Amino acid sequence: MKHLSDVKRMGFGAMQLSGPHIFGPPADPDEAKRVLLRAFDLGVDHIDTSDYYGPYVVNDLIRETLHPYAPELVIVTKVGARRDDKGNWLPAFSPDEIRSAVHDNLGRLGLERLGGVNLRLMDPDESITAQWRVLAELQTQGLIGDLGLSNAGPEHVKKVQDIAPVACVQNEYNIANRKDEAFIEELNEQGIYYVPFFPLGGFSPLDTTELDKVAEKYDATGRQVALAWLLQHSPNILLIPGTSSVAHFEENFEAQHLILSDEDVATLDALHPPG
């Protein structure tokens, strides 16, 4: 069975396949399915999702489009939150809710084993050991491959490593938001993957003015440069850029083949230095 250590560095984040504000159905369900099919056709073997995208909309789309799944596909979900009927984000963080969410994701996706589960922290000061023990138990039962943390810091990794290994951390990070700079280096030294969400800025897209200047040298786009910079920035970074458009997916996917010069990397590093 594949783990995150086996996947290619360019995956796909499925969040944007739901409606506006990650709530409700997509405007074009057929295009959403085409994005998933195109991703798989081009060799994507890592899809990031969650039951609370929609809610349930994205997981339903994934199952309808890709099930039965190819053995090389690693599907990673997140637990620890839920949505109400108005689309608000609410905690669902008790141990019982964590256990139930894992089983719900398995059932809705039609999986016997999730490739990975990220525990999403809504309150960074809340204890996470009981929740992590539940995930470790489910992992031992063969229901989960890898375990990860989302919206977490170094202190959270230290608290749970002795219970079950942390395979990845998923936090917000991009060329304009580098607050996790030292954390990424620390994780790399520990052999832990870092999966940046909003690699292109998310709901506040990156200003690509300076990126476009570099991109002209490579016949590329500013978005592609931003993704290529992430891949070259640290070897433990796995990318999951998301989109609801086949054309945008193909643009993002091609970024993995863009090799920036040391000079251009230095120029990009200086745009938004950490700290």
N, C-alpha and C positions, 0 to 999 in steps of 0.2 A: 504494500500500500504506500502511495506517495505521501510525502510530507512537504512542508514549506521549503525544506532544504533541497528538495528535488525540482522545484518549479523554476520556470524562466523568470527573469527579473521584470518583464513587462506583463502585468496581468490586467484585469478589468474590474473596475468598481461599478457595481450595478445600481447604485443608489438613484441615479438620475433617470432610470427607466420608469419611475413612478411619476405622478403628476406634480404640479407646482408645489414648492416647499416640501417635497418628498411625501406628498399626501394625495391619496386618490389615484385613479388610473392615469396612464399616459395619454396625451392627446392623440397619439398615433400608435396603437398597440402593435400593428403590423411592422412598423419601423423599429419598434423596440425589439421585436423578435428577430428582425433582420440584423440588428446590431449584435445580438447574442450569437447568431449563426455565423456572422462574419468574423467575430472574435475567435470562435472555435476553429473556423476554416483556416485562419491565419496562424493558428498554433497556440493561442492563449490557453494556458493550463491552470490558471489561478483566477477564480472569480470571487469577489468580496460582496457579501449581501447581508440582509437581516430581515427577520419577520416584521420589524417595525418600519421598514420602508414601504410605505403605502397606507396603512400597514397591510402586509401579506401580498400586496400587488406584485412586488418584484420577485418574491420566491415562487409565486404562482406562474409568472412568466417564464422563469428559469426552468421550472419543471415541464411546463407545456412545450417549451421549445427544445430543450436539450435532453430530456429524459427519454429512454434510459441513457445514463451518462457513460461517456468513454472512461476507461479505467485511469487514464492519465490526468483527468480533470480533478483539481482540488478546489472544493467549495468551502469557503470560510464565512462564518456568520458572526453576529454580535448579539450578546444578551446583556440584560441589566436595565433596560428601558422599555417603555411602551408608549403608545399614542392613545389619546382619548378621541371621542367622536368629533372634536373640533380641530384635531391635528396637533394638540399640545404634546410636548415631550414630558413624560412623567417617569419617575423611577419605578423599576420593577426588580428590586435588588435583594429581596430576602432569599435565603437559601432555597426555599421551596419554589419561589418564582424563577430562580436560575435553573433549577432542575426541570421545571415545567417548560421553560422557554427552549431548552435544548431539545426536549422530546417534541415540542411543537415544530421547531425548525426541521428536525428529522422527518416528521410526518408530512409537512407541507412540501418539502423539497423532494420527498420520495427517496430518502437515503437511509441506509443502515448505519452509516458512519459519516460524520462530518469531518472534512479535512482539517478544520480548525474552528475554534470558538474563542472570540475575544470578549473579555469581561469589560464592559463599558462603565466607567466611573462617572457618575453624575455629581457626586460630592467627594472631592479628593481627600477629605478628612474622615470619611467613613471607613470603618474597618472592613477589610476584604478577605480576611482569612477563612471565614466560614463559607463564603461563596466559592473561594478557590478550592476548598476541600471538596465541595460538591462536584466541581468540574474535574478535579483529580480523580474522584471516584468514578465518574462517567467515562473518563479517559481509560481507566483501568478496565472498565467493562467493555472496552472496544468501541464505544459510541463516538469518540472524539479522537482525532489524530493529534494535533498540536493545540496548545493553550497560549493565549496572548492577552495583553492588557490594552485598553484604549482610554485615552485621556488620562494617562498615568505618568508618574515620575520615577526617578531612581529609587526613592524610598519604598514605593509599592513593589517594585521588582525584588528588592531585598527582603521584604516581608514574606513573600510567597515562594521564593526559589527553593526552600527546603521542603515545601509541601509537594510541589510538582514543578518541573522546569518551565520557565517562560521562554517560548519560542520566538515571540515577536511582540513589538510594541507599536500601536497604531495611534499616532498623534497628528495634530495639524502642523505641517511644515512645508515650506516652499522657499523659493529664492528671495522672497520679500518678508518672510516670517521665519527667522532662524533662531528662535529662542531655545530650541532643543539641541543646539550645536554640540555642546559638551556631552549631553546625554547620548546622542548618536554615536559619538566616539567611544564612550564607555560601553555601550551595548555591543559595538563592533568588537571590542576587546574581549567581551564575554561570549561572542558567537551568537548573539541574539539579533534577529532581523528587525529593521525599522521600516514601517509601512506608512508613509506620509499620506494623510487624507488632505483634501484640497490642495493637491500638488500644483494646480493652476489657479489657486485663489478661491475656488468654490463660489460662494454667493457674492463675493467681491473679487471679480476676476483681476488677474495681475495687469498692471500697466505695462504693456509690452514695448513702449517707445524705445528704451535702451536695448531691450532684447532683440527688437527688429533690426537694429543697426548691426548687431553681431550676426543675425540670421541671414542678412543679405550676402554675407561671404560664403554661405553654405547652400544657397538657394533653398532656404528653409523658412519656417515661420517662427515668430517669437515664442509661441506655445511649444513648438518642438524644441527650441533652444532651452526653455525652462525645464523640460522633462529630461533632455540630454544632460543638462547640468546636474540634476539630481542623481542620475545614474553614475556620473563620473565623480560625484562628491564623496561618496562612501560606498564601499563594496557590500555593505549589509543592507542597503536600501532596496526594497522591492516596491515597484510602482503599480498603482491601481487607478489610473486616470479614468474618469467616467464620462459618459455622454449618452444622449438618446439619438444621436445621428450617426449613420454609417460613415458618412464623409469625415466627420470629426474623429470618429474612432480610428479610421485609417490614417488620418494625419497624426494622431497621438502615437499610434503603433509604430509608425516609421521613425519616430524620434530615437528609438533604441539603436538605430544604425548610424546616428549622427555622432561623430567623434569631434569634440571641440579641442582646439589647440590649447596648450598651456597658457598662452598669452590671453586668449579669450576667456578661459576659465578664471584667470586672475582678474580680468576686467569685470566679469560677472560677480565674482566674490566681493568685489569692492562696492557693488551697488547698495547692498543692505548688509553690512557687516554685523555679525552677532553681537548683542550687548550694546 
